[in-house]
């Protein structure tokens, strides 16, 4: 798996490739869960911050649709490429925050 980073300068385009292994991402996520497990209150605070950031990103992404009078829309269709990325990031943040909140709730039981 690779992570593509594109950056445009005045002289032209540069394309960088950073190779990562999917197992490395799972190991990092597992390390985060293990380090947060003894501290459920910290886990809950981080999850609420993630959910709040997700809601802010969703509002920013949907603002362009709202200003055009489109109130009912599902998915990133009709958005610019930048706003669709913010939209996807919003749901990723809210989803990971929800999972972290459920984890904190299960730890405290």
Secondary structure, 3 states (H helix, E strand, C coil): CEEEEEEEECCEEEEEEEECCHHHHHHHHHHHHHHHHCCHHHHHHHHHHHHHHHHHHHHHHHHHHHHCCCCCCCCCCCCCHHHHHHHHHHHHHHHHHHHHHHHHHHHHC
